[in-house]
Amino acid sequence: MQDRSSPAAPREPLPGHSLSIRPVPPAGEPGAGQSRGFRSRRRNRHGRGLRGEILPAVLPASRTRAERFEDWVFDAADRLQDIRGSELDGVEYAVEEIPPGLEQLLRDGGRPPQGHFTPGGRGRAPRITVYRRVVETAAGTQAELQDLVHDVVVEYTALMLNVAPETLDPYYRFR
């Protein structure tokens, strides 16, 4: 039977073996005073387990749906910036999951908005917010979703500029 009275003390190697077991590195050695959690280890105790990312970050499949949605919003905003130039300098584009008060709006039988325009004020830039879950629900396929995201960004940018969406982007609703 082993003596467990001092768990932090190193065990003496067996005769003929040079292996000693220390549960914690002694003071002065690298890693002293630090405990590695389960998530920080790269492998489990059997040498298996987490070995790295499943897909490299450069592949499209490694992006989440939310990240792809944000990319589409910002691509549409960049396209409008290229078309309209300095008119859209300082405009913030944001993505949120759902609009505030969605539950009450649905209970009352209303239709949820796909986005929101907040005019700029003192020291604040104008902001266009696109609600991801509402837009995803309205689209059937991924191609339709990408087109709908572009259309929502064009509609709310046109609302901000007080112009018709068709005059803002010639490909509005024709993509």
C-alpha positions, 0 to 999 in steps of 0.5 A, spaced: 500 500 500 502 506 498 503 512 503 498 518 501 500 522 506 503 527 502 500 528 495 504 533 492 511 530 494 515 527 488 515 519 489 521 516 489 523 512 482 523 504 483 529 501 483 532 500 476 527 505 473 529 513 472 522 515 472 519 519 478 512 522 478 510 529 480 503 531 480 505 539 480 512 542 477 516 544 483 517 552 484 522 555 479 520 550 473 516 552 467 509 551 469 509 551 476 503 554 480 499 553 473 494 548 473 492 546 466 484 545 465 481 540 460 480 545 455 487 547 454 490 540 453 491 538 446 490 530 448 486 526 453 490 521 458 490 516 453 494 520 447 487 521 443 482 526 443 482 533 441 488 534 435 486 540 432 481 544 428 476 539 424 477 544 418 482 549 417 479 556 417 480 558 410 475 553 408 468 556 407 465 550 411 469 552 417 464 559 418 458 558 422 451 561 419 451 567 423 458 569 420 456 567 413 450 572 414 454 577 417 459 577 411 453 577 406 451 584 410 457 587 409 458 585 402 452 588 400 454 594 404 461 594 401 457 594 394 453 600 396 459 604 398 462 602 391 456 605 388 454 611 392 461 613 395 462 618 400 454 619 401 455 612 406 461 614 409 460 613 417 454 609 416 454 603 421 451 596 419 450 591 424 447 584 425 442 582 431 439 575 432 432 578 433 428 585 434 427 587 441 420 585 443 419 580 438 414 576 442 409 581 444 409 583 436 408 576 434 402 575 440 399 581 437 399 578 430 404 583 427 409 581 422 416 582 425 421 587 421 427 584 417 431 590 419 431 597 423 434 604 421 436 608 427 438 616 424 445 619 427 445 624 432 450 628 436 456 624 436 452 618 433 453 615 426 447 612 423 446 605 424 442 600 420 441 593 423 439 587 420 435 581 424 438 575 422 433 570 424 427 574 421 431 574 414 433 567 415 426 565 416 423 568 410 428 565 405 427 558 403 434 556 400 441 559 401 441 563 395 434 566 396 437 568 403 443 571 400 439 575 395 434 577 401 440 580 405 442 584 399 435 587 398 434 588 406 440 592 406 438 596 400 431 597 402 434 600 409 439 604 406 435 607 401 430 609 407 436 612 410 437 616 404 430 618 402 431 615 395 427 609 392 431 602 392 431 601 385 435 608 384 440 606 389 442 599 386 440 597 379 440 590 381 435 591 387 430 585 386 433 582 380 438 578 382 
